[in-house]
Amino acid sequence: MFNHRARIYLHHTDMTGRLFFANQFTLVHEAREYFLESLGFRQEDFLGHPCVTFPVVHAQADFKAVLKTADVVDIAVWIEKIGETSVTFAFTLMKGGDLVGTSRTVNVTVDKRTGKKIPIPIEWRRLFKKGVRIVPSP
């Protein structure tokens, strides 16, 4: 599991001074970028790949407590599942030891030319496996 610390700035909030709902996705997206770098990915591995793109196709978030300007959150990131063509990323947001949010995103490997899903490239799969968190069964 990887941890990323983020601060809530004024531009993350709405007119009530609370985290604007869509900005939870901004925060976890940034955390995912740092997480992927820690696994050995570089931005150009995704953006500059000649054949494959890796878009988010599903995103969900739950808000457990209010976040406001100047709050500091620790965002834990891990890979929950690696499929044939997709990767599910999971996130928890903690403030001072309290759970304040959760999120999950799913990215899919897509052929740039055809726009169709394709298997995850072998070299990517090898790196993704380093980020899988094993959760014991209850």
N, C-alpha and C positions, 0 to 999 in steps of 0.2 A: 504494500500500500504506500502511496505517495502523499505527502502533505504540502499544501501551498497556502501561504498566509496572504490574505488580501485585506484591504481597507475599503470601507464604504465612503465614497466621496460624494459631495453635493450632487454632481451630475448623475449619480446612480439612483437618486431619490426622486420621489414625486412631490407634488405641492404640499403634502403633509409632512415631508421630511423623512418619510419611510422608504425603504428600498422599493423602487418601481419593479413590479412583478417580472417584467421581461429581463431585467438586469441580473436576475439570478442566473439566467442562461449566459449572460456576458461573463459573469464571474467564473462559472464552471467551465466555460469554453477556454478561458485563459488558463485555468488550472490544468485542463486537459492538454494544452499545448506544452506547458512545462513538464507534465507527466510524460508525454511522448518523447520529449527531448531527453528525459532521464533514462528512457529505454533505448536510446540510440537513434531515434528519428530526428530528422531535421525538417524544417518547414519546406525546403525544396524537395524533400522526398515525396511530399504530398502535392505541393503546388506545381512543381516542375517535372513530375513524372510524365514521360511522353505518352503513356497509354492509359493510365489509371487515375481516376479521381476518387475522392473519399467523402462524399457529402453526408451530413446528418439527415436521416430520414424519419426519425422519431425523437421527440424530446418531451420529458415530463418533469414537473417540479412540485414539491409539497413545501409549504411554508409552515413552520412550527412555531416561530416567534418573530417579533418585529426586529428588523435591522434598520439602523438609522445612521446618519452622517457621523463619521469618526469611529464607528464600530470596527473592530478587527475580527475577522473570521478566519478560522483554519478550515481549509477545504481538503478533505481526504478524497483521493481518486484511486480507483482500481478498475481492472477489467473484470466484469462479471461473467461474460460469455464471449467465446469466439465461435462463430458459425462458419459455414462454407463461404459466405459472401459478406458477412456482417460482424461487427464488434459492438458489444454493449458495454458502455462505460457507466460506472456508478459513482456517486458523489455524496458525501455528507458534509454539511456546513455546521461548524461548532463555534460558539462564542462563549469564552470563559468556561469551557467544559460542558456547556448546555447545547443540545441539538437544536438548531434553529432552522434547518432545512435539509431536504434531500432532493436529489435530481438523478435522472438517468437519461442517457442519450444513446442512440443507435446510429452508427455509421455503416455505409455499404460501399464496397468496392465496385466501381462502375467503369466500363470501357468508355474512354473519352470519345471515340469515333462513333460507336453505335448507341451509346446511352443506356446500354443493358448491363444488368448485374453480371459480375464475373467473379470467379474464385479469388480469394485473398492471395496476393503474390507470396510465394514461399518465404522470401526474405522478410516480408512484413509480418507474416504469421510467426516466424521465429522470434522477432522482437516483441510482438504482442504477448506471446506466452510468458515473457518475463514479468508482465504486469498483472497476471491473473491472481486474484485473491481466492484462496481456498477457504470456503466457509464450512465448518463442521455441521453435519446433519443434527437436527434436534433429537 
